């Protein structure tokens, strides 16, 4: 399984599309643009998710070098994609750029995405 992410160029809303029925996502009266992971020229050491899997527990730190969490530059969310679905964690601007997930029995982590408000979508396949 994988998911797609879309962003509104007007208001900045980001939407997750786990299934494509062929109908475009619309926000502010216009079609939202699909985000492509790892395409922005930015410091990869601060954006690529660093993931630790310990049994059913998945710990994500954004970047090998911790990403800043400031109102003007922060990680908005982390998304864990598993074989059977996905989970998201919205991050607080004044918190750490980390997220913890628990995977259900019979499921397995596949990929992690994170979204930086300035540098877009980043991912790592597990």
C-alpha positions in Angstrom: 0.0 0.0 0.0 1.0 3.6 -0.5 -0.7 7.0 -0.2 -0.5 10.2 -2.2 -0.3 13.7 -0.8 -1.8 16.8 -2.3 -1.3 20.5 -1.4 -3.5 23.6 -2.1 -1.4 26.4 -3.7 -3.7 29.0 -2.1 -4.2 28.1 1.6 -1.5 25.4 2.1 -3.9 22.6 3.1 -2.4 19.2 2.7 -4.6 16.1 2.0 -3.9 12.4 2.0 -5.4 10.3 -0.8 -5.1 6.6 0.1 -7.2 5.5 -2.8 -7.6 7.1 -6.2 -11.1 6.9 -7.7 -10.1 9.1 -10.6 -11.6 12.3 -9.3 -9.2 15.2 -8.6 -9.0 16.7 -5.1 -10.1 20.3 -5.0 -9.5 23.1 -2.5 -10.1 26.8 -2.7 -11.9 26.2 -6.0 -8.8 24.7 -7.8 -7.3 21.2 -8.3 -4.7 20.4 -5.6 -1.2 19.6 -6.8 0.3 16.2 -6.0 3.4 16.4 -3.8 6.4 14.4 -4.9 8.7 13.2 -2.1 12.4 14.1 -1.9 12.4 16.5 -4.8 13.2 19.8 -3.1 16.9 21.0 -2.9 17.3 21.1 0.8 19.5 19.5 3.5 18.7 15.8 3.4 20.2 15.2 6.8 17.5 17.4 8.3 14.6 16.1 6.3 14.8 12.4 5.5 13.1 10.5 8.3 15.4 8.4 10.5 13.3 5.3 11.5 13.8 2.7 14.2 11.6 -0.4 14.2 11.5 -2.5 17.4 8.9 -5.2 17.1 5.6 -3.5 16.7 7.0 -0.1 17.8 8.1 2.4 15.1 10.0 5.5 16.2 10.6 8.3 13.7 12.9 11.2 14.1 12.9 13.7 11.3 16.5 13.9 10.1 19.7 12.5 11.3 20.3 16.1 12.4 17.2 17.2 14.3 15.0 19.4 12.2 14.1 22.8 13.6 10.6 23.3 15.0 9.8 27.0 14.6 6.5 28.7 13.5 8.2 29.7 10.3 10.0 26.4 9.6 8.7 23.1 11.0 7.6 19.5 10.4 3.8 19.5 10.2 3.2 15.8 10.2 4.7 12.3 9.9 2.9 9.5 8.1 3.7 5.8 8.6 2.5 3.6 5.7 2.1 -0.1 6.5 1.2 -3.1 4.4 -2.5 -2.7 5.4 -3.0 1.0 5.9 -1.4 4.2 7.3 -1.2 6.3 10.4 -0.4 10.0 10.8 0.9 12.1 13.7 0.5 15.8 13.6 3.5 17.5 15.3 3.3 20.6 17.5 5.4 23.5 16.4 6.9 23.9 19.9 7.6 20.1 20.2 10.3 17.7 18.9 10.3 16.5 15.3 9.6 12.9 16.4 6.6 10.5 16.2 5.9 7.1 17.7 3.6 4.5 16.1 2.5 1.0 17.0 1.8 -1.5 14.2 -1.0 -4.0 14.6 -0.2 -7.7 14.7 0.0 -9.2 11.2 0.9 -5.8 9.7 4.3 -4.4 8.9 5.8 -0.9 8.3 6.7 -0.1 4.7 7.4 3.6 4.3 7.6 6.9 6.3 6.7 10.3 5.0 7.2 13.7 6.7 6.0 17.1 5.6 8.1 20.3 6.1 6.2 23.5 5.7 9.1 25.0 3.7 10.7 22.1 2.0 7.8 19.8 1.2 7.4 16.1 1.4 10.2 13.7 2.2 10.1 9.9 2.6 12.1 6.8 3.3 11.3 3.2 2.3 11.8 0.7 5.1 
